[in-house]
Amino acid sequence: MKTAVQWLKEQYIDRGETIPSGVFQEALEKEKEQMIDFGKKMQLVQHVSYDDDITYCFEPEDYYKKTYNQNK
């Protein structure tokens, strides 16, 4: 899954244009903060059950990292 900022970067690359690295990283960080804050406000917890006995819960920040493959 891609974030809106990642999609935007691809659009620039497809046209042969560039986005300054610092600007892209800052946009990713702001987007991440917004997603995590929203999840916290909505008390979002993602439940993933791997079997009938064990359920793993992810807080919004963990869900973001898992979904968007972001380790920062």
C-alpha positions in Angstrom: 0.0 0.0 0.0 1.3 3.5 -0.8 0.7 6.7 1.0 -0.5 9.8 -0.9 3.0 11.3 -0.6 4.6 8.1 -2.1 2.1 8.2 -5.0 2.9 11.9 -5.6 6.7 11.1 -5.8 6.0 8.4 -8.3 4.0 10.8 -10.5 7.0 13.2 -10.5 9.4 10.4 -11.4 7.2 9.2 -14.2 7.4 12.7 -15.7 11.1 12.8 -15.3 10.9 15.5 -12.6 12.4 15.4 -9.1 11.4 16.4 -5.7 14.1 17.6 -3.3 15.0 14.8 -0.9 14.5 16.9 2.2 11.1 18.0 1.1 9.9 14.5 0.3 11.2 13.2 3.7 9.5 16.0 5.5 6.2 15.4 3.7 6.4 11.7 4.6 7.0 12.5 8.3 4.1 15.0 8.4 1.8 12.4 6.7 2.9 9.7 9.1 2.2 12.0 12.1 -1.3 12.9 10.7 -2.2 9.2 10.2 -1.0 8.2 13.7 -2.8 11.2 15.3 -6.0 10.3 13.5 -5.7 6.7 14.6 -5.2 7.7 18.2 -8.1 10.2 18.1 -10.4 7.5 16.7 -9.0 4.9 19.2 -8.0 2.8 16.2 -6.5 -0.6 17.1 -6.0 -3.1 14.3 -6.7 -6.7 15.5 -5.1 -9.5 13.5 -5.9 -13.0 14.5 -3.4 -15.7 13.4 -5.3 -18.5 15.0 -8.3 -19.0 17.4 -6.2 -18.7 20.5 -3.9 -15.7 19.8 -4.9 -12.2 18.8 -2.2 -9.6 18.1 -3.1 -5.9 18.4 -1.3 -3.1 16.7 -1.4 0.5 17.9 -1.8 3.1 15.2 2.0 3.7 14.8 2.6 -0.1 14.5 -0.2 -0.4 12.0 1.4 2.5 10.0 4.8 0.8 10.0 3.4 -2.6 9.0 1.0 -1.2 6.3 3.4 1.3 4.7 6.6 -0.5 5.4 8.0 2.5 7.2 10.5 1.9 9.9 11.1 5.6 10.9 
